[in-house]
């Protein structure tokens, strides 16, 4: 199995996103998904930084900001999220 350099991979991802944005009046959505504590926030912050450096605006939305309470200690339960508030974005 080959070695993956996360930081260089994220720089390349940022470059590809920039290519999509160049000259386009339409915003694009980039989803970062993964399990709990898998590094989604780190990945999204690095992408955000690299895209902003290229002069583009970024709106980063974190699902962590929409948790209201755990359901029996289960933060993965859909009712633990305020999806109504999230839908207002």
C-alpha positions as CSV (number, residue, x, y, z in Angstrom):
1,X,0.0,0.0,0.0
2,X,1.3,3.4,-0.9
3,X,1.9,6.3,1.4
4,X,-0.6,9.3,1.2
5,X,0.7,12.7,2.1
6,X,-2.4,14.4,3.6
7,X,-1.1,18.0,3.5
8,X,0.0,17.7,-0.2
9,X,-3.2,16.0,-1.0
10,X,-5.2,18.8,0.5
11,X,-3.2,21.4,-1.4
12,X,-4.0,19.5,-4.6
13,X,-7.7,19.3,-3.6
14,X,-7.6,23.1,-3.0
15,X,-6.0,23.6,-6.5
16,X,-8.8,21.5,-8.1
17,X,-11.5,23.4,-6.3
18,X,-9.9,26.7,-7.4
19,X,-10.0,25.5,-11.1
20,X,-13.7,24.9,-10.7
21,X,-14.2,28.3,-9.2
22,X,-12.1,30.3,-11.7
23,X,-14.5,32.3,-13.8
24,X,-17.6,30.7,-12.5
25,X,-20.3,32.8,-10.9
26,X,-21.8,29.7,-9.3
27,X,-20.7,28.7,-5.8
28,X,-19.7,25.1,-5.3
29,X,-20.2,22.9,-2.4
30,X,-17.4,20.7,-1.0
31,X,-18.5,18.0,1.5
32,X,-16.1,16.5,3.9
33,X,-17.5,13.3,5.5
34,X,-16.2,10.7,7.8
35,X,-16.6,9.0,11.2
36,X,-16.2,10.6,14.6
37,X,-12.7,11.9,15.2
38,X,-11.6,11.1,11.7
39,X,-10.1,14.5,10.9
40,X,-12.9,16.2,9.1
41,X,-12.5,19.5,10.8
42,X,-8.7,19.5,10.2
43,X,-9.3,18.7,6.5
44,X,-11.9,21.4,6.1
45,X,-9.8,24.0,7.8
46,X,-6.8,23.3,5.6
47,X,-8.9,23.4,2.5
48,X,-10.5,26.6,3.7
49,X,-7.1,28.2,4.3
50,X,-5.8,27.2,0.9
51,X,-8.9,28.4,-1.0
52,X,-8.9,31.7,0.9
53,X,-5.2,32.2,-0.1
54,X,-6.3,32.0,-3.7
55,X,-8.7,34.9,-3.1
56,X,-12.0,33.1,-2.9
57,X,-14.7,33.4,-0.2
58,X,-15.4,30.4,1.9
59,X,-18.3,29.5,4.2
60,X,-17.4,26.5,6.3
61,X,-20.4,24.8,8.0
62,X,-19.7,22.3,10.8
63,X,-22.3,19.9,11.9
64,X,-20.7,20.2,15.4
65,X,-22.3,23.7,15.6
66,X,-25.8,22.2,15.4
67,X,-25.8,19.6,18.2
68,X,-28.4,20.3,20.8
69,X,-28.1,17.2,23.1
70,X,-27.3,13.6,23.0
71,X,-30.0,11.0,22.8
72,X,-29.3,8.6,25.5
73,X,-25.6,9.4,25.2
74,X,-25.8,8.8,21.4
75,X,-24.5,11.9,19.6
76,X,-24.9,10.1,16.3
77,X,-28.7,10.0,16.6
78,X,-30.4,12.3,14.1
79,X,-32.4,13.9,16.9
80,X,-29.2,15.1,18.5
81,X,-28.9,17.7,15.7
82,X,-31.0,20.9,15.2
83,X,-31.7,20.2,11.5
84,X,-34.3,22.9,11.4
85,X,-31.7,25.5,12.3
86,X,-29.2,24.0,9.8
87,X,-31.8,24.2,7.0
88,X,-32.0,28.0,7.4
89,X,-28.5,28.4,5.9
